[in-house]
Amino acid sequence: MSSKRLSLLASVSLFAFVLAGCVTPPPEPSVVVPVPITPPVSVKTEILRPVTFSVLPGWNKDDQRETWPAFLASCDVLIRKADWKEPCTIAQDVNASDLQAVRAFFVAFFVPNQVFNADGSDSGLVTGYYEPLLRGARKRGGVYQTPLYRVPDDLLTIDLAGLYPELKGMRLRGRIQGNKVVAYYPRADLTKPGAMSGKELLWVDDPIEAFFLQVQGSGRVKFADGSSVVRVAYADQNGYPYKSIGRYLVDRGELTLDQASAQGIKAWYSAHPERQQELLNANPSYVFFREESISDTRKGPKGALGVPLTPQRSIAVDVQFIPLGAPVYLSTTQPNNPAVLQRLMMAQDTGGAIKNAVRADYFWGFGAEAGEKAGKMKQRGMMWVLLPKSPANTAMMK
């Protein structure tokens, strides 16, 4: 669930670091990597241009009732913010089964703002993610040889916002070495035998599926005896930015860009057993998990906003540009298919590879079919963020 940033404080002699995202040590660098945990207070004004709803392609064809539960979930968090209090309060009285009432609500209380990249372009990459199902056990044995780890005790999280306000929403990950704070261990070190002994949460039967579980950020594990299914949710990560193993293979001529889907990567992995660890270690980011029960199988895991994701109505965004929790109208196409995909989404998550203003990761839901679509999705798209009508936002958009 995650993802993702650049040097911020050259004047701070203790740290040299790179910003990283939520799902995110080369031989021990003396760096500590910050990770966004909350969205910025305001949106960068130059990338938002207010328009009318008539500009949104397919707006009147979309069934915004399907987004309504996700919108109300966002309101549970955003209602404490001044600009969101009025629309989120009034939303409680809207007839959720009446499409015209739901659509009229958004038109009455929101202004759509087209999102542009820093270079002025209006389109960007839209990828997909999902919640996978893995097979596992509570104890190591048989085919269950790949551990999923809890957060290690020596992982240090530092919040510098009190001293450096420009770091609001950023955290540094590291560890203590003598009297210094240095970067935490990279994937290559964490996966060495015994490196994380005692911190195993569960054991699963497939190392490449465990890797992609970390890329997705969360998933479900079905126990070998079939007794139950639990969710393994994102708990933390080692502080390194996500690096695509697909890109690693493309850069080395092992795959073409068209082949570098999740399915293509898994096929390459199976065909090259002698290079499997090399491939996985190309991404130094490592995700730690916590176990959760599943009360409603229809709902996804909690995203960065802290509310459950809604299949095909939640997206991950770069919170440097898009306010977490806001409605976002997305115009793109189906995975590997020219058929249009235009619908109102909710920006309820972040991700390690989600960098840029016009950039979205589309949550497809749970299971194999969702995984098939997510793995193939690499489309171009346009975005409009809906902001509440208020004096504050009117001034911000000028």
ZAVO-725275 format. One record per residue: residue number from 1; z, x, y of N, C-alpha, C in turn. Coordinates in pm, whole numbers, plus 50000, padded with zeros to 5 digits. Layout:
     k    n_pz    n_px    n_py   ca_pz   ca_px   ca_py    c_pz    c_px    c_py
   NUM       Z       X       Y       Z       X       Y       Z       X       Y
...
end
This chain:
     k    n_pz    n_px    n_py   ca_pz   ca_px   ca_py    c_pz    c_px    c_py
     1   50000   50044   49960   50000   50000   50000   50000   50080   50071
     2   49874   50211   50198   49875   50265   50237   49822   50340   50240
     3   49625   50410   50527   49710   50478   50500   49689   50610   50543
     4   49740   50776   50554   49664   50759   50663   49632   50889   50712
     5   49850   51192   51096   49769   51132   51197   49731   51242   51295
     6   49792   51357   51366   49753   51460   51454   49875   51525   51515
     7   49856   51640   51572   49970   51714   51626   50022   51648   51750
     8   50154   51634   51760   50211   51562   51873   50296   51649   51964
     9   50372   51738   51910   50466   51812   51992   50452   51962   51971
    10   50354   52022   52036   50337   52166   52021   50456   52240   52083
    11   50524   52175   52176   50638   52238   52244   50765   52238   52161
    12   50765   52167   52051   50885   52164   51966   50872   52277   51865
    13   50943   52385   51886   50923   52504   51805   50970   52486   51663
    14   51059   52392   51638   51110   52372   51504   51006   52309   51412
    15   50916   52227   51470   50821   52152   51387   50677   52175   51432
    16   50589   52181   51332   50445   52169   51356   50399   52066   51255
    17   50353   51953   51302   50328   51847   51205   50204   51766   51234
    18   50166   51688   51136   50049   51602   51143   50091   51460   51113
    19   50045   51367   51193   50081   51227   51170   50019   51178   51041
    20   50096   51100   50968   50046   51044   50842   50080   50898   50834
    21   50016   50824   50739   50039   50681   50724   50132   50647   50611
    22   50139   50521   50582   50247   50471   50495   50233   50515   50351
    23   50113   50522   50299   50104   50562   50160   50065   50712   50156
    24   50130   50784   50197   50093   50924   50208   50199   51008   50137
    25   50411   51993   49865   50366   52016   49998   50268   52115   49963
    26   50010   52197   49982   49962   52331   49966   50081   52420   49962
    27   50078   52539   49917   50203   52611   49895   50287   52606   50020
    28   50404   52568   50001   50507   52543   50098   50476   52572   50245
    29   50413   52481   50316   50392   52502   50458   50520   52471   50533
    30   50535   52531   50650   50656   52501   50729   50626   52387   50822
    31   50586   52273   50763   50555   52154   50841   50635   52038   50789
    32   50658   51943   50876   50719   51817   50837   50630   51708   50890
    33   50600   51608   50808   50498   51510   50843   50560   51377   50880
    34   50533   51324   51002   50587   51195   51041   50504   51080   50989
    35   50569   50967   50965   50502   50849   50913   50537   50729   50999
    36   50436   50650   51044   50465   50533   51124   50547   50432   51045
    37   50652   50378   51109   50731   50276   51042   50732   50145   51119
    38   50698   50152   51247   50689   50030   51326   50568   50041   51416
    39   50510   49929   51457   50393   49936   51544   50431   49980   51684
    40   50335   50033   51761   50364   50068   51898   50396   49945   51979
    41   50461   49965   52094   50504   49853   52177   50384   49776   52230
    42   50277   49845   52264   50160   49777   52318   50034   49828   52251
    43   49926   49754   52270   49798   49792   52213   49719   49870   52317
    44   49646   49972   52273   49565   50048   52366   49460   49956   52428
    45   49465   49943   52560   49387   49839   52627   49237   49862   52622
    46   49192   49987   52620   49050   50012   52630   48971   49971   52506
    47   49038   49945   52397   48962   49908   52278   48957   49757   52257
    48   49020   49680   52344   49020   49534   52331   48947   49470   52449
    49   48853   49382   52416   48780   49311   52521   48786   49161   52492
    50   48852   49083   52581   48866   48940   52555   48731   48868   52554
    51   48718   48775   52460   48597   48694   52448   48641   48550   52422
    52   48545   48464   52395   48577   48326   52360   48558   48307   52210
    53   48615   48200   52158   48603   48174   52015   48459   48147   51973
    54   48376   48105   52067   48236   48078   52034   48162   48205   51992
    55   48216   48321   52028   48153   48448   51994   48178   48486   51849
    56   48286   48435   51790   48326   48474   51655   48228   48418   51551
    57   48153   48502   51480   48054   48451   51385   48120   48380   51267
    58   48081   48256   51245   48135   48181   51131   48272   48121   51154
    59   48324   48124   51277   48458   48072   51303   48472   47926   51259
    60   48373   47844   51290   48381   47702   51257   48351   47672   51110
    61   48312   47773   51034   48290   47754   50891   48409   47801   50808
    62   48496   47881   50867   48612   47933   50795   48719   47826   50783
    63   48785   47823   50671   48896   47728   50651   49027   47800   50685
    64   49067   47791   50811   49186   47862   50856   49315   47810   50794
    65   49309   47696   50723   49427   47648   50651   49470   47749   50545
    66   49374   47824   50492   49406   47924   50390   49484   48041   50448
    67   49475   48059   50579   49547   48167   50647   49684   48120   50695
    68   49704   47990   50703   49823   47936   50766   49954   47985   50705
    69   49972   47986   50573   50097   48038   50518   50122   48184   50557
    70   50017   48264   50561   50032   48404   50600   50068   48414   50748
    71   50010   48326   50830   50044   48326   50972   50191   48291   50992
    72   50239   48188   50923   50380   48150   50935   50471   48263   50888
    73   50429   48337   50787   50507   48451   50741   50518   48557   50850
    74   50406   48583   50919   50410   48676   51032   50503   48626   51141
    75   50500   48496   51165   50585   48439   51269   50733   48457   51239
    76   50770   48461   51112   50910   48485   51077   50960   48616   51137
    77   50869   48711   51154   50903   48841   51212   50877   48844   51362
    78   50762   48790   51404   50718   48803   51542   50784   48708   51640
    79   50848   48602   51590   50906   48502   51680   51012   48561   51771
    80   51067   48675   51735   51167   48741   51819   51105   48811   51939
    81   50973   48825   51940   50904   48887   52054   50867   48779   52156
    82   50884   48810   52283   50867   48711   52389   50730   48644   52386
    83   50622   48723   52368   50487   48667   52372   50457   48576   52254
    84   50532   48593   52147   50504   48518   52025   50596   48397   52006
    85   50700   48389   52085   50800   48284   52063   50740   48144   52075
    86   50663   48119   52180   50607   47985   52199   50510   47945   52087
    87   50405   48025   52060   50312   47982   51953   50379   47972   51817
    88   50472   48064   51787   50536   48060   51656   50632   47942   51643
    89   50691   47900   51753   50778   47783   51751   50697   47655   51733
    90   50589   47643   51809   50506   47523   51802   50435   47513   51667
    91   50406   47627   51606   50337   47627   51478   50414   47551   51371
    92   50545   47544   51384   50626   47476   51283   50592   47327   51274
    93   50535   47271   51379   50505   47127   51382   50358   47095   51356
    94   50279   47197   51329   50137   47174   51303   50118   47125   51159
    95   50033   47027   51141   50002   46975   51007   49916   47076   50933
    96   49977   47146   50838   49908   47255   50769   49791   47209   50684
    97   49784   47081   50652   49675   47030   50570   49556   46980   50653
    98   49570   46981   50784   49467   46931   50875   49390   47050   50933
    99   49268   47073   50884   49190   47189   50929   49167   47186   51079
   100   49134   47070   51133   49106   47062   51277   49231   47094   51359
   101   49347   47051   51311   49471   47079   51382   49504   47228   51379
   102   49484   47290   51265   49511   47434   51252   49416   47514   51340
   103   49288   47478   51334   49189   47550   51414   49215   47530   51563
   104   49250   47409   51602   49278   47380   51743   49402   47457   51791
   105   49497   47476   51704   49617   47553   51740   49579   47695   51782
   106   49498   47762   51701   49461   47900   51735   49383   47905   51865
   107   49293   47808   51885   49213   47806   52008   49303   47781   52129
   108   49405   47698   52115   49492   47664   52227   49587   47776   52266
   109   49633   47853   52169   49740   47948   52197   49700   48095   52189
   110   49574   48124   52154   49535   48263   52137   49405   48296   52211
   111   49391   48422   52245   49268   48475   52302   49211   48577   52204
   112   49088   48556   52156   49028   48657   52069   48982   48779   52150
   113   49011   48896   52101   48972   49020   52168   48891   49103   52071
   114   48766   49128   52105   48686   49211   52016   48740   49353   52017
   115   48743   49413   51900   48797   49548   51884   48682   49648   51884
   116   48697   49752   51966   48598   49859   51974   48662   49992   51939
   117   48583   50081   51885   48630   50216   51859   48629   50297   51989
   118   48692   50412   51985   48702   50496   52104   48566   50537   52157
   119   48466   50547   52068   48332   50586   52111   48249   50469   52160
   120   48310   50350   52165   48240   50232   52213   48171   50152   52107
   121   48166   50200   51984   48102   50125   51876   48187   50006   51835
   122   48122   49904   51782   48194   49780   51751   48206   49752   51602
   123   48168   49845   51518   48180   49823   51374   48251   49940   51309
   124   48306   49915   51191   48379   50019   51121   48387   49989   50973
   125   48459   50072   50902   48467   50063   50757   48569   49957   50714
   126   48529   49878   50617   48619   49780   50553   48624   49812   50405
   127   48741   49849   50358   48762   49877   50216   48851   49769   50157
   128   48884   49781   50029   48967   49681   49964   49078   49746   49884
   129   49188   49672   49867   49294   49716   49778   49351   49596   49705
   130   49434   49622   49605   49481   49514   49519   49612   49555   49455
   131   49671   49463   49378   49792   49492   49305   49756   49505   49156
   132   49762   49627   49103   49722   49648   48963   49832   49611   48865
   133   49793   49598   48739   49886   49576   48629   49881   49697   48537
   134   49996   49759   48515   50005   49873   48425   50092   49836   48306
   135   50077   49910   48197   50160   49892   48079   50266   50001   48079
   136   50392   49961   48053   50498   50060   48064   50618   50033   47977
   137   50716   50120   47991   50841   50110   47916   50952   50171   48001
   138   51074   50135   47968   51188   50188   48041   51226   50328   47993
   139   51185   50362   47871   51215   50494   47817   51087   50563   47775
   140   51086   50694   47786   50969   50772   47746   50953   50769   47594
   141   50829   50755   47551   50803   50756   47408   50664   50707   47378
   142   50604   50758   47271   50470   50714   47233   50369   50743   47342
   143   50292   50640   47377   50189   50658   47481   50248   50657   47621
   144   50374   50625   47634   50436   50612   47766   50495   50746   47808
   145   50407   50830   47866   50442   50967   47900   50431   50998   48049
   146   50384   50903   48128   50365   50927   48272   50473   50856   48351
   147   50558   50931   48424   50668   50867   48497   50627   50812   48633
   148   50692   50704   48671   50693   50658   48810   50832   50692   48863
   149   50838   50754   48981   50965   50807   49028   51030   50724   49137
   150   51162   50727   49137   51241   50677   49249   51235   50777   49363
   151   51289   50737   49480   51298   50829   49594   51396   50941   49560
   152   51355   51066   49572   51446   51177   49540   51558   51190   49642
   153   51673   51239   49594   51791   51249   49679   51775   51348   49794
   154   51692   51451   49776   51680   51555   49879   51567   51529   49978
   155   51501   51413   49968   51399   51379   50066   51466   51341   50197
   156   51437   51414   50301   51502   51396   50431   51410   51320   50525
   157   51464   51220   50592   51389   51144   50691   51452   51166   50828
   158   51371   51207   50925   51421   51240   51059   51352   51151   51161
   159   51431   51086   51243   51377   51002   51351   51404   51075   51482
   160   51297   51120   51549   51310   51196   51673   51290   51110   51798
   161   51277   50978   51780   51246   50893   51895   51355   50898   52001
   162   51480   50924   51960   51587   50931   52058   51569   51045   52156
   163   51512   51156   52108   51487   51271   52194   51347   51270   52254
   164   51251   51218   52178   51112   51218   52222   51056   51076   52212
   165   51064   50998   52319   51019   50858   52315   50875   50843   52268
   166   50791   50946   52291   50651   50935   52247   50637   50932   52096
   167   50747   50959   52027   50745   50954   51881   50800   50823   51827
   168   50816   50724   51915   50865   50594   51868   50774   50542   51758
   169   50836   50499   51648   50758   50448   51536   50716   50554   51437
   170   50759   50678   51460   50723   50786   51370   50848   50845   51305
   171   50834   50883   51178   50941   50953   51108   50887   51081   51046
   172   50973   51179   51038   50937   51305   50974   50998   51310   50835
   173   50918   51350   50739   50968   51372   50604   50980   51522   50580
   174   51087   51562   50515   51104   51703   50485   51223   51724   50393
   175   51270   51848   50388   51387   51883   50309   51455   52003   50373
   176   51579   52024   50337   51655   52135   50390   51631   52259   50305
   177   51597   52368   50369   51586   52497   50301   51663   52599   50385
   178   51783   52637   50337   51870   52722   50418   51915   52646   50540
   179   51883   52698   50657   51917   52629   50782   51794   52573   50851
   180   51686   52551   50775   51562   52499   50831   51522   52369   50762
   181   51447   52289   50836   51382   52173   50777   51236   52211   50751
   182   51195   52201   50626   51057   52233   50590   50993   52111   50524
   183   50865   52120   50499   50794   52009   50437   50847   51982   50297
   184   50834   51856   50255   50874   51823   50119   50766   51875   50023
   185   50795   51862   49894   50705   51916   49792   50576   51836   49781
   186   50465   51903   49753   50338   51832   49733   50331   51775   49592
   187   50230   51696   49569   50208   51637   49436   50207   51744   49327
   188   50139   51856   49352   50128   51959   49249   50264   52009   49203
   189   50360   52013   49294   50495   52058   49257   50576   51946   49194
   190   50561   51826   49245   50640   51713   49195   50603   51676   49052
   191   50481   51706   49011   50437   51668   48877   50457   51778   48774
   192   50516   51890   48813   50547   51994   48715   50658   51945   48622
   193   50655   51984   48496   50758   51940   48401   50899   51968   48452
   194   50982   51865   48453   51122   51879   48493   51148   51877   48641
   195   51042   51875   48725   51063   51883   48869   51140   51764   48923
   196   51123   51647   48863   51189   51526   48911   51275   51465   48801
   197   51325   51547   48714   51405   51497   48602   51525   51417   48650
   198   51544   51300   48591   51654   51212   48628   51617   51108   48731
   199   51499   51120   48793   51457   51022   48894   51348   50929   48842
   200   51326   50928   48710   51224   50841   48653   51267   50694   48666
   201   51178   50613   48719   51203   50470   48730   51154   50398   48604
   202   51028   50421   48570   50965   50366   48450   50865   50468   48397
   203   50816   50443   48276   50713   50527   48217   50591   50440   48187
   204   50471   50490   48220   50349   50414   48194   50256   50495   48105
   205   50149   50431   48056   50067   50492   47952   49940   50560   48001
   206   49917   50564   48133   49790   50617   48182   49810   50689   48315
   207   49791   50821   48320   49814   50896   48444   49717   50861   48556
   208   49592   50828   48525   49498   50794   48632   49531   50657   48690
   209   49578   50564   48606   49620   50435   48658   49747   50450   48742
   210   49835   50541   48703   49956   50568   48783   49917   50626   48919
   211   49814   50711   48921   49766   50767   49048   49713   50656   49139
   212   49628   50568   49082   49572   50461   49165   49679   50360   49205
   213   49784   50347   49127   49898   50265   49169   49955   50319   49299
   214   49966   50450   49311   50015   50510   49435   49920   50486   49551
   215   49791   50489   49524   49692   50462   49627   49705   50318   49677
   216   49726   50224   49583   49740   50084   49621   49873   50058   49689
   217   49977   50134   49653   50106   50121   49718   50208   50042   49640
   218   50162   49954   49553   50254   49876   49469   50173   49814   49356
   219   50244   49764   49255   50176   49701   49143   50277   49636   49051
   220   50229   49592   48937   50315   49529   48837   50309   49609   48708
   221   50420   49610   48637   50428   49680   48509   50472   49581   48402
   222   50390   49570   48297   50425   49485   48183   50484   49572   48075
   223   50602   49536   48029   50669   49618   47929   50604   49604   47793
   224   50620   49709   47714   50551   49719   47586   50580   49602   47493
   225   50704   49553   47497   50740   49443   47407   50695   49308   47460
   226   50631   49307   47577   50584   49182   47635   50692   49092   47688
   227   50814   49146   47697   50927   49063   47737   50924   49022   47883
   228   50872   49108   47967   50876   49075   48110   50778   49161   48188
   229   50755   49121   48310   50672   49196   48404   50754   49216   48531
   230   50757   49339   48583   50829   49368   48706   50731   49424   48808
   231   50770   49418   48932   50691   49479   49039   50750   49615   49073
   232   50665   49715   49088   50707   49843   49141   50652   49851   49283
   233   50743   49849   49379   50706   49841   49519   50720   49977   49586
   234   50638   49999   49687   50645   50122   49766   50785   50138   49823
   235   50846   50256   49802   50978   50285   49856   50974   50395   49960
   236   50891   50496   49941   50879   50608   50035   50768   50698   49986
   237   50740   50804   50061   50643   50902   50016   50680   51039   50069
   238   50614   51141   50019   50658   51278   50046   50616   51333   50180
   239   50545   51255   50260   50517   51296   50397   50382   51358   50420
   240   50299   51366   50318   50166   51424   50336   50061   51316   50351
   241   49962   51339   50438   49857   51239   50454   49773   51225   50328
   242   49732   51105   50302   49648   51075   50187   49514   51147   50200
   243   49470   51209   50091   49338   51270   50086   49261   51210   49969
   244   49142   51165   49996   49063   51094   49897   49012   51187   49788
   245   49043   51153   49661   48989   51232   49551   48841   51200   49529
   246   48799   51083   49575   48656   51052   49571   48579   51146   49662
   247   48631   51167   49783   48569   51260   49876   48570   51401   49819
   248   48679   51437   49752   48690   51569   49688   48575   51591   49590
   249   48546   51489   49509   48439   51500   49411   48302   51502   49477
   250   48285   51423   49581   48158   51421   49653   48131   51556   49720
   251   48233   51611   49785   48217   51739   49854   48180   51852   49758
   252   48219   51838   49631   48188   51941   49531   48065   51907   49448
   253   47994   51804   49488   47871   51769   49420   47890   51706   49283
   254   48011   51661   49253   48040   51600   49123   47996   51454   49118
   255   48003   51387   49232   47961   51247   49244   47882   51229   49373
   256   47796   51129   49375   47734   51090   49501   47826   50990   49572
   257   47798   50963   49697   47879   50866   49772   47878   50730   49704
   258   47762   50690   49651   47751   50560   49586   47833   50554   49457
   259   47855   50669   49395   47930   50673   49269   48080   50684   49289
   260   48123   50715   49413   48264   50746   49437   48350   50623   49458
   261   48331   50523   49373   48418   50406   49371   48535   50436   49279
   262   48633   50346   49276   48744   50365   49183   48693   50372   49041
   263   48594   50289   49008   48539   50289   48874   48469   50421   48842
   264   48394   50473   48940   48323   50599   48920   48418   50717   48905
   265   48525   50716   48984   48624   50823   48976   48694   50822   48840
   266   48730   50703   48793   48796   50693   48662   48704   50740   48550
   267   48576   50711   48561   48481   50757   48459   48472   50909   48460
   268   48465   50969   48578   48461   51117   48588   48588   51177   48529
   269   48702   51116   48560   48831   51166   48511   48834   51167   48358
   270   48786   51061   48296   48785   51052   48150   48692   51155   48088
   271   48583   51186   48159   48484   51279   48105   48520   51426   48127
   272   48623   51454   48206   48659   51593   48237   48809   51614   48218
   273   48857   51605   48093   49001   51618   48069   49059   51752   48114
   274   48977   51856   48111   49027   51989   48148   49049   52002   48300
   275   48996   51908   48379   49008   51916   48526   49086   51798   48584
   276   49152   51725   48498   49220   51605   48546   49328   51636   48648
   277   49414   51735   48619   49521   51764   48712   49470   51823   48843
   278   49363   51901   48834   49298   51953   48955   49258   51838   49048
   279   49198   51736   48987   49152   51623   49067   49269   51551   49133
   280   49372   51518   49056   49484   51444   49112   49555   51524   49221
   281   49567   51656   49202   49637   51739   49298   49559   51760   49427
   282   49432   51717   49429   49355   51725   49554   49414   51634   49661
   283   49493   51535   49618   49566   51450   49712   49714   51490   49708
   284   49763   51563   49808   49902   51610   49805   50004   51500   49828
   285   49959   51384   49876   50052   51273   49899   50108   51221   49767
   286   50235   51182   49771   50299   51129   49651   50389   51013   49689
   287   50377   50901   49619   50450   50779   49652   50563   50757   49552
   288   50679   50717   49605   50795   50684   49523   50813   50532   49526
   289   50870   50478   49417   50876   50333   49400   51019   50283   49382
   290   51031   50153   49398   51153   50081   49360   51111   49960   49279
   291   51200   49914   49194   51169   49799   49110   51211   49670   49178
   292   51128   49568   49167   51159   49436   49221   51124   49330   49117
   293   51199   49223   49118   51162   49109   49033   51051   49031   49102
   294   50980   48950   49025   50871   48869   49078   50911   48722   49072
   295   50938   48666   49188   50981   48526   49192   50863   48429   49198
   296   50750   48475   49256   50631   48391   49267   50510   48478   49236
   297   50448   48457   49122   50336   48541   49079   50213   48524   49168
   298   50209   48419   49249   50093   48395   49335   50097   48482   49459
   299   50214   48532   49496   50228   48613   49616   50215   48761   49585
   300   50163   48834   49683   50149   48977   49667   50277   49050   49704
   301   50274   49181   49697   50390   49261   49736   50411   49254   49887
   302   50526   49296   49931   50553   49301   50075   50473   49415   50137
   303   50411   49385   50250   50339   49488   50324   50428   49553   50428
   304   50369   49631   50518   50445   49704   50618   50520   49611   50714
   305   50473   49487   50729   50543   49391   50815   50671   49342   50751
   306   50683   49357   50620   50802   49311   50550   50789   49172   50492
   307   50668   49117   50490   50645   48984   50433   50543   48997   50319
   308   50546   48907   50220   50451   48916   50109   50306   48902   50157
   309   50220   48981   50099   50078   48975   50132   50014   48852   50067
   310   49918   48796   50136   49845   48680   50086   49707   48724   50039
   311   49673   48703   49912   49542   48746   49863   49428   48691   49946
   312   49338   48778   49986   49218   48748   50062   49245   48690   50201
   313   49369   48704   50248   49400   48663   50385   49488   48766   50457
   314   49522   48875   50389   49600   48983   50451   49516   49110   50453
   315   49529   49187   50560   49462   49316   50568   49560   49423   50616
   316   49526   49547   50584   49597   49662   50639   49515   49716   50756
   317   49584   49757   50863   49518   49803   50985   49585   49930   51034
   318   49526   49991   51134   49586   50105   51202   49667   50050   51319
   319   49799   50060   51309   49886   49998   51410   49887   50073   51542
   320   49815   50184   51551   49796   50246   51681   49706   50160   51770
   321   49630   50070   51708   49535   49988   51782   49555   49839   51764
   322   49597   49797   51646   49611   49654   51616   49759   49622   51595
   323   49814   49522   51665   49956   49489   51647   49983   49437   51506
   324   50081   49493   51441   50118   49449   51308   50167   49305   51313
   325   50112   49220   51229   50150   49079   51225   50051   48987   51293
   326   49957   49041   51370   49865   48958   51447   49753   48902   51360
   327   49699   48784   51398   49578   48734   51332   49458   48822   51372
   328   49372   48849   51277   49251   48928   51303   49133   48857   51238
   329   49033   48825   51318   48912   48766   51261   48821   48878   51216
   330   48781   48872   51089   48702   48978   51027   48564   48926   50990
   331   48462   49002   51027   48325   48970   50989   48267   49089   50914
   332   48247   49070   50784   48195   49177   50701   48111   49114   50590
   333   48092   49186   50479   48016   49133   50366   48094   49157   50237
   334   48054   49087   50134   48118   49100   50004   48094   49240   49946
   335   48180   49286   49855   48163   49419   49796   48026   49436   49731
   336   47953   49539   49774   47820   49568   49718   47729   49446   49719
   337   47741   49367   49825   47670   49240   49829   47648   49202   49976
   338   47527   49160   50012   47500   49125   50152   47558   48990   50194
   339   47615   48914   50101   47671   48782   50136   47783   48799   50237
   340   47783   48716   50340   47880   48732   50449   48021   48698   50401
   341   48117   48769   50459   48259   48744   50438   48322   48739   50576
   342   48342   48618   50627   48392   48597   50763   48511   48504   50758
   343   48629   48556   50792   48748   48473   50783   48861   48529   50867
   344   48955   48441   50898   49074   48480   50973   49172   48545   50878
   345   49212   48667   50910   49304   48744   50828   49433   48768   50907
   346   49534   48821   50839   49659   48858   50907   49683   49007   50886
   347   49707   49078   50996   49732   49222   50990   49878   49244   50949
   348   49900   49254   50821   50038   49258   50768   50071   49385   50692
   349   49982   49483   50697   50007   49605   50621   49942   49724   50690
   350   49978   49843   50645   49916   49967   50689   49877   50045   50565
   351   49810   50157   50582   49771   50236   50466   49737   50378   50504
   352   49751   50470   50409   49733   50611   50435   49593   50647   50483
   353   49492   50571   50444   49355   50604   50483   49304   50515   50595
   354   49390   50431   50650   49345   50335   50751   49363   50395   50890
   355   49259   50460   50939   49261   50527   51069   49142   50481   51150
   356   49167   50427   51262   49066   50387   51361   49091   50244   51402
   357   49030   50206   51513   49050   50071   51565   48979   49968   51479
   358   48848   49984   51461   48772   49891   51376   48777   49947   51233
   359   48886   49918   51166   48909   49970   51030   49006   49875   50960
   360   48970   49829   50845   49054   49733   50774   49050   49760   50624
   361   49161   49730   50559   49172   49735   50414   49206   49593   50369
   362   49118   49533   50292   49121   49392   50257   49200   49374   50127
   363   49307   49295   50131   49389   49274   50012   49328   49165   49926
   364   49282   49205   49805   49213   49112   49717   49307   49034   49626
   365   49430   49083   49608   49522   49011   49522   49561   49092   49400
   366   49591   49022   49292   49644   49084   49170   49545   49076   49055
   367   49543   49183   48974   49472   49177   48847   49338   49247   48844
   368   49273   49237   48728   49150   49312   48701   49035   49269   48791
   369   49019   49139   48811   48908   49092   48895   48925   49138   49038
   370   49048   49129   49089   49075   49178   49224   49050   49328   49232
   371   49089   49401   49126   49068   49545   49123   48921   49581   49122
   372   48841   49503   49050   48697   49526   49046   48635   49514   49185
   373   48674   49412   49257   48619   49391   49392   48672   49496   49489
   374   48800   49524   49480   48859   49622   49571   48798   49760   49551
   375   48774   49797   49425   48719   49929   49396   48578   49948   49446
   376   48503   49839   49460   48364   49848   49504   48346   49822   49653
   377   48452   49780   49721   48437   49741   49861   48434   49862   49954
   378   48321   49879   50018   48303   49984   50119   48196   49934   50214
   379   48235   49833   50293   48140   49762   50377   48157   49800   50525
   380   48061   49760   50605   48076   49769   50750   48126   49634   50800
   381   48206   49635   50907   48258   49509   50957   48294   49516   51104
   382   48314   49399   51163   48359   49386   51301   48490   49309   51302
   383   48570   49329   51405   48703   49269   51410   48734   49214   51549
   384   48806   49104   51551   48859   49045   51673   49007   49017   51651
   385   49095   49073   51733   49237   49047   51719   49275   48933   51812
   386   49350   48835   51758   49394   48720   51837   49531   48748   51895
   387   49539   48749   52028   49666   48774   52097   49712   48649   52169
   388   49842   48623   52172   49893   48503   52239   49856   48500   52386
   389   49825   48381   52433   49800   48363   52576   49931   48378   52651
   390   49939   48480   52736   50062   48501   52813   50030   48593   52930
   391   50111   48586   53036   50089   48677   53151   50091   48823   53108
   392   50178   48857   53015   50192   48996   52971   50062   49044   52907
   393   50006   48963   52816   49886   49003   52748   49764   48997   52840
   394   49763   48903   52933   49653   48895   53029   49647   49023   53111
   395   49763   49069   53156   49767   49192   53233   49728   49312   53147
   396   49770   49312   53022   49744   49424   52933   49596   49440   52904
   397   49524   49328   52902   49384   49333   52863   49290   49366   52978
   398   49343   49375   53100   49259   49405   53214   49223   49553   53216
end
